[in-house]
Amino acid sequence: MNNYHNEAELAEENLSLMARVIKWREEHVTDRQFTLVLSFFVGLFAAVAAFILHWLIEEIELLLTSGFDLSTFNWLYLVYPVIGIYLTSLFVRYIVKDEISHGITRILYAISSKRSRLKGHNCFSSVIASAITIGFGGSVGAEAPIVLTGSAIGSNLGQLFKLDNKTLMLLVGCGAAAAIAGIFKAPIAGLVFTLEVLMIDLTMASLLPILISSVTATCFTYMFTGSESLFTFHLTSAWPVERIPANILLGIFGGIVSLYFIRTMTACESVFGRLSKRPIAKLLLGAVILSPLIFIFPSLYGEGYSSINILLSGSTQEDWDALLHNSPFYGHTSMLVPYVGMVLLTKVFATSATNGGGGCGGTFAPSLFIGAFAGFLFARVWNMYELGVYVPEKNFALLGMAAVMAGVMHAPLTGIFLIAEITGGYQMFIPLMIVSICAYLTIIIFEPHSIYGMRLARQGKLITHHTDRAILTLMSLDSVIDKNYTAVSRDMPLASLVHAISKSHTDLLPVLDDAGNLLGEIDITKIRHIVFRTELYHHFTVNQLMSQPESTLSVNDPMEEVMKRFDSTDATMLPVLDTEGHLLGYISRTHMYAMYRQMVADMSED
């Protein structure tokens, strides 16, 4: 009992201390100054998380594969990925007890629907889960888990100090930018990623904190890992104008590959989604798909960055033949092009099987991987059939990474700056721009949203750079519902109704049955001609006087639909019903538009 009291007293004392810290901060440090301070720590913690995750992945992979014979296939490729997925699923199911997949999509959802509030376990759970998945060979990337981790760090620091929703959103963006900058040592790419993918508006109020987080994460990553780039690339020849047609065609090809990636990924997710309540079936299906693919094509093991480096740094056939190591194709140089093509086609299935089977990882690295293979394949076929001037395969592998990233993420600027920064290929800026723009223009013909945003866009919950739509997405339906109403029954006489009207603060009184279902409503403006005639009080009942509402709203309706409903009906108030048809309250057009104008004004302040 004493221990219980001591723990309670300690918790109360800690709470009181935090309250005093918050009060002191509010009195002595402005919100903008404090945001800059927090952005530094977000960058630091995100860099630490990224370093820990990549260290764990490397150690696990080294432990499992260091004894493999490069000249032959390895049967353990059939076993390791399944073990990793199973261990990850156990960790998520019994320790985390929450959904942590689709990391960047979850950030977008948190921004649009939960006021940028991410759960505390997101600061570490994705790191552990993805390290197990990828270290054991899961064919996914570590970037999305780290972006979720960085954003969760920013969100939870903001929640700890009771910051407002607008600042929380900015700190979430700082965490995402820091994660990308820390992983790739690419601060500009981190900034651009946050603006393009997470839709954080570029204003002076948001630019400086995001830059601080990005630069801080990059500097600490250099301190942790040295000055080497993630990928090794050396430009062998200057870019000539004669390659523009090949660059344009590569961009279009990258857009088509991106479309294949998105559509196939979506189809595979729907198959695994139907098994959501049968984890063993999901695991078995994932194992049946993933293990044989990695056994036949070892390049699919893990993130695949070693294979990307082979494509980017190779200059001879012997260099590129290293892709065939550990595979049944070892020593068969003539099989290199078919091998690259098959890896390109099967990577999306390996990624889907990894996540669908219970693993944890993102599609960021797979898009880079597929892009490098697509660019190399394009250049090799182009040169084999002499379709134009000679193009260096490794240059086009680099350009392919930018093209597919721009297409999959709908983020051409991120593709341009990330690839330039992580490889040092700044002399490739013009072709990077060409392929990224062409890939983006190709994909938007078929897919209006990125692979991260398409799930939320279907639900009307995706925040965008359009201020009006962003405000409607950020507005909460619950925040504008007036639940203080005076209900009446259908059998109530006019005399009792007049008494109820005197207590109501609105012109509408809902008519409910005993279960709380909406039967109709009394509009005071429509019965004004009889409410003062006392001789009629016992001749009319509510049932005779009530009318049907011009329209009803569902609790799950997005605010954009609510606005449209008001415009189409010209109503001043509309009832909101829950999923079972029970009345929750009313939304006033005046109150809703007042809140909308206030949020627009708040968002416009810089």
C-alpha positions as CSV (number, residue, x, y, z in Angstrom):
1,M,0.0,0.0,0.0
2,N,2.8,2.4,0.9
3,N,4.5,1.6,-2.5
4,Y,1.3,2.5,-4.2
5,H,1.0,5.8,-2.4
6,N,4.6,6.6,-3.1
7,E,4.2,5.9,-6.8
8,A,1.1,8.1,-6.9
9,E,2.8,10.9,-5.1
10,L,5.8,10.7,-7.5
11,A,3.5,10.8,-10.5
12,E,1.7,13.8,-9.1
13,E,5.0,15.5,-8.4
14,N,6.3,14.9,-11.9
15,L,3.0,16.2,-13.3
16,S,3.3,19.3,-11.2
17,L,6.9,19.8,-12.3
18,M,5.9,19.5,-16.0
19,A,3.2,22.0,-15.5
20,R,5.7,24.5,-13.9
21,V,8.1,24.0,-16.8
22,I,5.3,24.6,-19.3
23,K,4.2,27.8,-17.4
24,W,7.8,29.1,-17.3
25,R,8.2,28.4,-21.0
26,E,5.0,30.3,-21.9
27,E,6.1,33.3,-19.8
28,H,9.7,33.5,-21.0
29,V,9.9,31.9,-24.5
30,T,7.7,32.7,-27.5
31,D,6.1,29.8,-29.4
32,R,8.2,30.5,-32.5
33,Q,11.4,30.5,-30.5
34,F,10.4,27.3,-28.7
35,T,9.5,25.6,-32.0
36,L,13.0,26.3,-33.3
37,V,14.5,24.7,-30.2
38,L,12.3,21.7,-30.5
39,S,13.1,21.3,-34.2
40,F,16.8,20.9,-33.2
41,F,16.0,18.1,-30.8
42,V,13.7,16.5,-33.3
43,G,16.6,16.4,-35.8
44,L,19.0,15.0,-33.2
45,F,16.6,12.2,-32.1
46,A,15.6,11.3,-35.7
47,A,19.3,11.0,-36.6
48,V,19.9,8.7,-33.6
49,A,16.9,6.6,-34.6
50,A,18.0,6.3,-38.2
51,F,21.5,5.3,-37.1
52,I,20.2,2.6,-34.7
53,L,17.9,1.1,-37.3
54,H,20.5,0.8,-40.0
55,W,23.0,-0.5,-37.5
56,L,20.6,-3.2,-36.4
57,I,19.7,-4.2,-40.0
58,E,23.4,-4.5,-40.9
59,E,24.3,-6.5,-37.9
60,I,21.4,-8.9,-38.3
61,E,22.1,-9.4,-42.0
62,L,25.8,-9.9,-41.4
63,L,25.1,-12.4,-38.7
64,L,22.8,-14.4,-41.0
65,T,24.5,-14.2,-44.4
66,S,28.2,-13.8,-43.7
67,G,29.0,-17.5,-44.4
68,F,27.1,-17.7,-47.7
69,D,29.0,-19.1,-50.8
70,L,28.7,-16.5,-53.5
71,S,29.1,-19.1,-56.3
72,T,26.0,-21.1,-55.5
73,F,22.4,-20.7,-54.3
74,N,21.6,-20.8,-50.6
75,W,18.7,-22.8,-49.2
76,L,18.5,-20.5,-46.1
77,Y,17.0,-17.8,-48.3
78,L,13.8,-19.9,-48.1
79,V,13.8,-19.7,-44.3
80,Y,15.2,-16.4,-43.1
81,P,12.5,-14.0,-44.5
82,V,9.6,-16.2,-43.1
83,I,11.3,-16.1,-39.6
84,G,11.7,-12.4,-39.8
85,I,8.0,-11.8,-40.8
86,Y,6.8,-14.2,-38.1
87,L,8.9,-12.5,-35.4
88,T,7.7,-9.1,-36.5
89,S,4.1,-10.1,-36.4
90,L,4.5,-11.5,-32.9
91,F,6.1,-8.2,-31.8
92,V,3.4,-6.1,-33.3
93,R,0.5,-8.3,-32.1
94,Y,1.6,-9.0,-28.5
95,I,3.9,-6.0,-27.6
96,V,2.9,-3.0,-29.7
97,K,-0.8,-4.1,-30.0
98,D,-1.4,-1.5,-32.7
99,E,-1.2,-1.1,-36.4
100,I,2.2,0.3,-37.5
101,S,2.4,-0.5,-41.2
102,H,2.1,2.1,-44.0
103,G,4.2,4.6,-42.0
104,I,3.9,7.6,-44.3
105,T,0.2,7.0,-44.9
106,R,-0.3,7.0,-41.1
107,I,1.5,10.3,-40.8
108,L,-0.8,11.8,-43.5
109,Y,-3.8,10.4,-41.6
110,A,-2.6,11.8,-38.3
111,I,-2.1,15.3,-39.9
112,S,-5.6,15.3,-41.5
113,S,-7.7,13.5,-39.0
114,K,-6.0,13.4,-35.6
115,R,-4.6,16.9,-35.3
116,S,-1.0,15.5,-35.9
117,R,-1.1,13.3,-32.8
118,L,0.9,10.2,-33.1
119,K,1.1,7.6,-30.4
120,G,4.1,7.4,-28.1
121,H,5.1,3.8,-29.2
122,N,5.6,5.1,-32.7
123,C,8.8,6.6,-31.5
124,F,10.4,3.2,-31.3
125,S,8.1,0.4,-32.4
126,S,8.7,0.9,-36.1
127,V,12.5,0.8,-35.6
128,I,12.4,-2.6,-33.9
129,A,9.8,-4.1,-36.2
130,S,11.5,-3.0,-39.4
131,A,14.9,-4.0,-38.2
132,I,13.7,-7.6,-37.7
133,T,11.8,-7.7,-41.0
134,I,14.6,-6.2,-43.1
135,G,17.5,-7.8,-41.3
136,F,16.0,-11.3,-42.0
137,G,15.5,-10.5,-45.6
138,G,12.1,-8.8,-45.9
139,S,12.1,-7.0,-49.2
140,V,11.0,-3.6,-48.0
141,G,12.7,-0.3,-47.0
142,A,13.6,1.3,-43.7
143,E,12.8,4.8,-44.7
144,A,9.0,4.9,-44.1
145,P,9.5,3.4,-40.5
146,I,12.1,6.0,-39.8
147,V,9.9,8.8,-41.2
148,L,7.1,7.6,-38.9
149,T,9.5,7.5,-36.0
150,G,10.8,11.0,-36.7
151,S,7.3,12.4,-37.1
152,A,6.2,10.6,-33.9
153,I,9.2,12.2,-32.0
154,G,8.1,15.6,-33.2
155,S,4.4,15.0,-32.4
156,N,5.1,13.7,-28.9
157,L,7.5,16.5,-28.0
158,G,4.8,18.9,-29.1
159,Q,2.2,17.1,-27.1
160,L,4.5,17.0,-24.0
161,F,4.7,20.8,-24.0
162,K,0.9,21.3,-24.8
163,L,1.6,23.0,-28.2
164,D,-1.3,23.8,-30.5
165,N,-2.4,21.7,-33.5
166,K,-0.7,24.0,-36.1
167,T,2.7,23.7,-34.3
168,L,2.2,19.9,-33.9
169,M,1.8,19.6,-37.6
170,L,5.0,21.6,-38.2
171,L,6.9,19.4,-35.8
172,V,5.6,16.3,-37.5
173,G,7.0,17.7,-40.7
174,C,10.3,18.5,-39.0
175,G,10.5,14.8,-37.9
176,A,9.8,13.5,-41.4
177,A,12.4,15.9,-43.0
178,A,15.0,15.0,-40.4
179,A,14.4,11.3,-41.0
180,I,15.0,11.6,-44.7
181,A,17.9,14.0,-44.3
182,G,19.5,11.7,-41.6
183,I,19.1,8.5,-43.6
184,F,20.5,9.9,-46.9
185,K,22.6,12.8,-45.6
186,A,20.5,14.9,-47.8
187,P,19.0,18.0,-46.0
188,I,17.5,19.6,-49.1
189,A,15.8,16.4,-50.0
190,G,14.4,16.2,-46.5
191,L,12.9,19.6,-46.8
192,V,11.4,19.0,-50.2
193,F,10.0,15.6,-49.2
194,T,8.1,17.2,-46.4
195,L,6.7,19.9,-48.7
196,E,5.8,17.6,-51.5
197,V,4.7,14.4,-49.8
198,L,3.3,15.5,-46.4
199,M,1.9,18.7,-47.9
200,I,3.3,21.0,-45.2
201,D,3.0,24.5,-46.7
202,L,6.2,26.4,-47.5
203,T,6.1,29.6,-45.4
204,M,8.7,31.4,-43.5
205,A,7.1,30.1,-40.3
206,S,7.6,26.5,-41.4
207,L,10.8,26.8,-43.6
208,L,13.3,27.5,-40.8
209,P,12.2,24.8,-38.3
210,I,12.2,22.1,-41.1
211,L,15.6,23.3,-42.3
212,I,17.0,23.2,-38.7
213,S,15.8,19.6,-38.3
214,S,17.1,18.5,-41.6
215,V,20.6,20.1,-41.2
216,T,20.8,18.9,-37.6
217,A,20.0,15.3,-38.6
218,T,22.4,15.4,-41.5
219,C,25.3,16.8,-39.3
220,F,24.8,14.1,-36.6
221,T,24.6,11.4,-39.2
222,Y,27.9,12.5,-40.5
223,M,29.3,12.3,-37.0
224,F,27.9,8.8,-36.5
225,T,28.8,7.3,-39.9
226,G,31.5,9.4,-41.6
227,S,31.4,11.3,-44.8
228,E,30.7,8.4,-47.3
229,S,27.5,8.6,-49.3
230,L,24.8,5.9,-49.1
231,F,25.4,5.1,-52.8
232,T,28.7,5.1,-54.7
233,F,28.5,7.0,-58.0
234,H,31.2,8.7,-60.1
235,L,30.2,10.5,-63.3
236,T,32.3,9.1,-66.2
237,S,31.2,11.5,-68.9
238,A,29.5,14.8,-69.2
239,W,25.9,15.0,-70.2
240,P,25.5,15.8,-73.9
241,V,22.4,17.3,-75.5
242,E,22.1,14.3,-77.8
243,R,20.8,12.2,-74.9
244,I,17.7,14.3,-74.4
245,P,15.5,11.8,-76.4
246,A,16.8,8.9,-74.4
247,N,16.2,10.9,-71.2
248,I,12.6,11.7,-72.2
249,L,11.9,8.1,-73.1
250,L,13.4,6.9,-69.8
251,G,11.2,9.3,-67.9
252,I,8.1,7.9,-69.7
253,F,9.3,4.4,-69.0
254,G,9.8,5.3,-65.4
255,G,6.3,6.6,-65.2
256,I,4.9,3.4,-66.6
257,V,7.0,1.3,-64.2
258,S,5.6,3.5,-61.4
259,L,2.1,2.8,-62.5
260,Y,2.8,-0.9,-62.6
261,F,4.3,-0.6,-59.1
262,I,1.3,1.3,-57.6
263,R,-1.4,-0.8,-59.3
264,T,0.2,-4.1,-58.5
265,M,0.9,-3.1,-54.9
266,T,-2.7,-2.0,-54.5
267,A,-4.0,-5.3,-55.9
268,C,-1.7,-7.4,-53.6
269,E,-2.7,-5.3,-50.6
270,S,-6.4,-6.1,-51.3
271,V,-5.6,-9.8,-51.4
272,F,-3.8,-9.7,-48.1
273,G,-6.5,-7.4,-46.7
274,R,-9.1,-10.1,-47.1
275,L,-7.0,-12.3,-44.8
276,S,-6.7,-9.6,-42.1
277,K,-8.4,-11.7,-39.5
278,R,-6.4,-14.8,-40.3
279,P,-2.8,-14.0,-39.4
280,I,-1.5,-17.5,-40.1
281,A,-3.0,-17.5,-43.5
282,K,-1.4,-14.2,-44.2
283,L,2.0,-15.5,-43.1
284,L,1.7,-18.6,-45.2
285,L,0.7,-16.7,-48.3
286,G,3.5,-14.2,-47.7
287,A,6.0,-17.0,-47.2
288,V,4.9,-18.9,-50.4
289,I,5.5,-15.7,-52.4
290,L,8.5,-14.2,-50.8
291,S,10.8,-17.1,-50.0
292,P,11.0,-18.5,-53.6
293,L,11.5,-15.1,-55.0
294,I,14.5,-14.3,-52.7
295,F,15.9,-17.8,-53.3
296,I,15.8,-17.3,-57.1
297,F,16.6,-13.6,-57.1
298,P,18.9,-12.8,-54.0
299,S,18.9,-9.2,-55.1
300,L,15.5,-9.0,-53.5
301,Y,16.9,-9.7,-50.0
302,G,16.4,-6.8,-47.7
303,E,16.6,-3.2,-48.9
304,G,18.7,-4.1,-51.9
305,Y,21.1,-1.2,-51.5
306,S,24.1,-3.4,-52.3
307,S,22.5,-4.3,-55.7
308,I,21.9,-0.6,-56.4
309,N,25.5,0.2,-55.7
310,I,26.6,-2.5,-58.1
311,L,24.5,-0.8,-60.8
312,L,25.8,2.7,-59.9
313,S,29.5,1.9,-59.6
314,G,29.9,-0.9,-62.1
315,S,31.7,-0.2,-65.4
316,T,32.5,-3.7,-66.8
317,Q,30.5,-6.8,-67.4
318,E,32.3,-8.5,-64.6
319,D,31.2,-5.8,-62.2
320,W,27.5,-6.1,-63.2
321,D,27.7,-9.9,-63.0
322,A,28.0,-9.5,-59.3
323,L,24.2,-9.2,-59.3
324,L,24.0,-12.9,-60.1
325,H,25.9,-13.9,-56.9
326,N,24.2,-16.4,-54.6
327,S,21.6,-17.1,-57.3
328,P,21.0,-20.1,-59.6
329,F,22.1,-17.8,-62.5
330,Y,25.7,-17.5,-61.1
331,G,28.2,-17.6,-64.0
332,H,25.6,-17.2,-66.7
333,T,26.5,-13.7,-68.1
334,S,24.0,-14.0,-70.9
335,M,21.2,-14.1,-68.2
336,L,22.0,-10.7,-66.8
337,V,19.4,-8.8,-68.8
338,P,16.6,-11.3,-68.2
339,Y,17.6,-11.4,-64.5
340,V,17.4,-7.6,-64.2
341,G,14.0,-7.7,-66.0
342,M,12.6,-10.4,-63.7
343,V,13.9,-8.6,-60.6
344,L,12.2,-5.4,-61.8
345,L,8.9,-7.2,-62.2
346,T,9.0,-9.3,-59.0
347,K,10.2,-6.7,-56.6
348,V,6.7,-5.4,-56.0
349,F,5.4,-8.9,-55.2
350,A,8.2,-9.4,-52.7
351,T,7.5,-6.0,-51.1
352,S,3.7,-6.8,-50.9
353,A,4.3,-10.3,-49.5
354,T,6.6,-8.9,-46.9
355,N,4.2,-6.3,-45.5
356,G,1.1,-8.4,-46.2
357,G,2.5,-11.4,-44.5
358,G,3.0,-9.4,-41.2
359,G,6.3,-7.7,-41.8
360,C,7.0,-3.9,-41.3
361,G,8.7,-1.7,-43.9
362,G,8.1,0.9,-46.5
363,T,8.0,1.4,-50.3
364,F,10.6,4.2,-50.4
365,A,13.6,1.9,-50.8
366,P,11.7,-0.4,-53.2
367,S,11.0,2.5,-55.5
368,L,14.7,3.4,-55.5
369,F,15.6,-0.2,-56.2
370,I,13.1,-0.6,-59.0
371,G,14.2,2.7,-60.5
372,A,17.8,1.7,-60.6
373,F,17.0,-1.7,-62.2
374,A,14.6,0.0,-64.7
375,G,17.2,2.6,-65.7
376,F,19.9,0.0,-66.2
377,L,17.6,-2.3,-68.2
378,F,16.5,0.7,-70.4
379,A,20.1,1.7,-71.1
380,R,21.3,-1.9,-71.7
381,V,18.5,-2.6,-74.2
382,W,19.0,0.8,-75.8
383,N,22.7,0.1,-76.4
384,M,22.1,-3.5,-77.4
385,Y,19.8,-2.6,-80.2
386,E,21.6,0.7,-81.0
387,L,18.4,2.8,-80.7
388,G,20.4,6.0,-80.6
389,V,23.6,7.5,-79.2
390,Y,25.3,5.4,-76.6
391,V,24.1,5.9,-73.0
392,P,26.1,4.9,-69.9
393,E,24.2,2.2,-68.0
394,K,25.2,3.4,-64.6
395,N,24.1,7.0,-65.4
396,F,20.8,5.7,-66.5
397,A,20.5,3.6,-63.4
398,L,20.9,6.8,-61.4
399,L,18.3,8.6,-63.5
400,G,15.9,5.7,-63.3
401,M,15.9,6.0,-59.5
402,A,14.8,9.6,-59.8
403,A,12.1,8.8,-62.4
404,V,10.4,6.0,-60.5
405,M,10.6,7.9,-57.2
406,A,9.0,10.9,-58.8
407,G,6.3,8.7,-60.2
408,V,5.5,6.5,-57.2
409,M,5.6,9.4,-54.7
410,H,4.3,12.1,-57.1
411,A,7.3,14.1,-55.9
412,P,9.5,15.1,-58.8
413,L,11.5,17.6,-56.8
414,T,12.3,15.0,-54.1
415,G,13.5,12.7,-56.8
416,I,15.7,15.3,-58.3
417,F,17.3,16.6,-55.1
418,L,17.5,13.2,-53.3
419,I,19.3,11.4,-56.1
420,A,21.6,14.4,-56.6
421,E,22.5,14.7,-52.9
422,I,23.0,11.0,-52.1
423,T,25.2,10.3,-55.1
424,G,27.0,13.6,-55.5
425,G,25.7,13.6,-59.1
426,Y,25.1,17.3,-59.2
427,Q,26.4,17.4,-62.8
428,M,23.3,15.3,-63.7
429,F,20.8,18.0,-62.7
430,I,19.4,18.6,-66.2
431,P,18.8,14.9,-67.0
432,L,17.4,14.4,-63.5
433,M,14.9,17.2,-64.1
434,I,13.9,15.8,-67.5
435,V,13.3,12.2,-66.3
436,S,11.6,13.2,-63.1
437,I,9.2,15.6,-64.9
438,C,8.4,13.1,-67.7
439,A,7.8,10.4,-65.2
440,Y,5.5,12.6,-63.1
441,L,3.6,13.8,-66.1
442,T,3.1,10.2,-67.2
443,I,1.9,8.8,-63.9
444,I,-0.7,11.6,-63.2
445,I,-2.5,10.7,-66.4
446,F,-3.5,7.4,-64.6
447,E,-3.1,8.1,-60.9
448,P,-3.9,11.5,-59.4
449,H,-2.4,10.6,-56.0
450,S,0.8,9.1,-54.7
451,I,1.1,5.6,-53.3
452,Y,1.0,7.2,-49.8
453,G,-2.0,9.5,-50.4
454,M,-4.3,7.3,-52.5
455,R,-5.7,5.4,-49.6
456,L,-6.7,8.5,-47.7
457,A,-7.8,10.3,-50.9
458,R,-10.5,7.6,-51.5
459,Q,-11.8,8.4,-48.0
460,G,-11.7,12.2,-48.5
461,K,-9.1,12.5,-45.7
462,L,-6.0,13.7,-47.6
463,I,-4.8,17.1,-46.8
464,T,-3.5,19.1,-49.8
465,H,-1.8,22.4,-50.6
466,H,-5.2,23.9,-51.6
467,T,-5.9,26.1,-48.5
468,D,-9.7,25.7,-48.7
469,R,-9.5,21.9,-49.0
470,A,-6.8,21.7,-46.3
471,I,-9.0,23.6,-43.9
472,L,-12.0,21.4,-44.6
473,T,-9.8,18.3,-44.0
474,L,-8.4,19.7,-40.8
475,M,-11.8,20.7,-39.5
476,S,-13.4,18.2,-37.1
477,L,-17.1,17.4,-37.6
478,D,-17.4,16.8,-33.9
479,S,-16.0,20.3,-33.1
480,V,-18.9,22.0,-34.9
481,I,-21.8,19.9,-33.7
482,D,-24.1,21.6,-31.2
483,K,-25.3,18.8,-28.9
484,N,-27.3,21.1,-26.6
485,Y,-30.7,20.7,-28.2
486,T,-34.3,20.4,-26.8
487,A,-36.0,17.3,-28.1
488,V,-39.8,16.7,-28.2
489,S,-41.9,13.6,-28.8
490,R,-44.4,13.3,-31.6
491,D,-47.4,12.9,-29.2
492,M,-46.7,16.1,-27.3
493,P,-49.6,18.7,-27.4
494,L,-49.0,22.2,-28.7
495,A,-49.2,23.6,-25.1
496,S,-46.2,21.5,-24.0
497,L,-44.4,22.3,-27.3
498,V,-44.7,26.0,-26.5
499,H,-43.1,25.4,-23.1
500,A,-40.3,23.4,-24.8
501,I,-39.8,26.2,-27.3
502,S,-39.3,28.7,-24.5
503,K,-36.3,26.6,-23.2
504,S,-34.7,26.1,-26.6
505,H,-31.9,28.3,-27.8
506,T,-32.4,27.4,-31.5
507,D,-35.2,27.6,-34.0
508,L,-35.2,23.9,-34.6
509,L,-36.5,21.2,-32.1
510,P,-35.8,17.6,-33.1
511,V,-38.7,15.1,-32.8
512,L,-37.3,11.8,-31.4
513,D,-38.8,8.4,-30.6
514,D,-37.9,6.5,-27.4
515,A,-34.8,5.1,-29.1
516,G,-33.4,8.5,-30.0
517,N,-34.1,8.2,-33.7
518,L,-35.0,11.4,-35.6
519,L,-38.6,11.4,-36.8
520,G,-38.7,15.0,-37.9
521,E,-38.2,18.5,-36.5
522,I,-40.2,21.5,-35.4
523,D,-39.2,24.7,-37.2
524,I,-40.4,27.6,-35.0
525,T,-40.5,30.0,-38.0
526,K,-43.1,27.8,-39.7
527,I,-45.5,27.6,-36.7
528,R,-45.2,31.1,-35.5
529,H,-48.8,31.9,-36.6
530,I,-50.3,29.4,-34.2
531,V,-48.0,29.3,-31.1
532,F,-49.6,32.4,-29.6
533,R,-53.2,31.2,-30.1
534,T,-53.9,29.5,-26.8
535,E,-57.3,28.2,-28.0
536,L,-55.4,25.8,-30.3
537,Y,-53.1,24.4,-27.6
538,H,-55.2,21.3,-27.2
539,H,-56.1,20.8,-30.8
540,F,-52.6,20.3,-32.3
541,T,-49.8,17.8,-31.5
542,V,-46.2,17.8,-32.6
543,N,-46.9,15.0,-35.1
544,Q,-49.2,17.4,-37.0
545,L,-46.7,20.3,-36.9
546,M,-43.4,18.7,-37.6
547,S,-41.6,18.6,-40.9
548,Q,-38.8,16.6,-42.4
549,P,-35.3,18.1,-42.4
550,E,-34.1,19.3,-45.7
551,S,-31.2,16.9,-45.4
552,T,-29.3,14.9,-42.8
553,L,-25.6,14.4,-42.2
554,S,-23.7,11.3,-41.1
555,V,-21.1,11.4,-38.4
556,N,-18.6,10.0,-40.9
557,D,-19.2,12.7,-43.6
558,P,-16.1,14.7,-44.5
559,M,-16.4,18.4,-44.0
560,E,-16.2,19.0,-47.7
561,E,-19.4,17.0,-48.1
562,V,-21.0,19.0,-45.2
563,M,-20.3,22.2,-47.0
564,K,-21.8,20.9,-50.2
565,R,-24.9,19.8,-48.4
566,F,-25.4,23.2,-46.9
567,D,-24.9,24.8,-50.3
568,S,-27.4,22.5,-52.1
569,T,-30.1,22.8,-49.4
570,D,-29.6,26.4,-48.4
571,A,-30.4,25.2,-44.8
572,T,-29.4,27.1,-41.7
573,M,-29.0,24.0,-39.5
574,L,-28.7,20.3,-40.4
575,P,-29.1,17.3,-38.0
576,V,-26.1,14.9,-37.6
577,L,-26.9,11.2,-37.1
578,D,-24.6,8.4,-35.9
579,T,-24.1,5.1,-37.8
580,E,-27.3,3.7,-36.2
581,G,-29.5,6.7,-37.1
582,H,-29.6,8.3,-33.6
583,L,-29.4,12.1,-33.4
584,L,-26.1,13.5,-32.2
585,G,-26.9,17.2,-32.6
586,Y,-27.1,20.0,-35.1
587,I,-24.6,21.9,-37.2
588,S,-25.2,25.6,-37.7
589,R,-24.2,27.1,-41.0
590,T,-23.2,30.3,-39.2
591,H,-21.0,28.6,-36.6
592,M,-19.3,26.3,-39.2
593,Y,-18.4,29.2,-41.5
594,A,-17.2,31.3,-38.6
595,M,-14.8,28.5,-37.6
596,Y,-13.7,28.0,-41.2
597,R,-12.8,31.7,-41.6
598,Q,-10.9,31.6,-38.3
599,M,-8.9,28.6,-39.3
600,V,-8.1,30.2,-42.7
601,A,-6.9,33.3,-40.8
602,D,-4.8,31.2,-38.4
603,M,-3.2,29.2,-41.3
604,S,-2.4,32.4,-43.1
605,E,-0.5,33.9,-40.2
606,D,3.3,33.7,-40.8
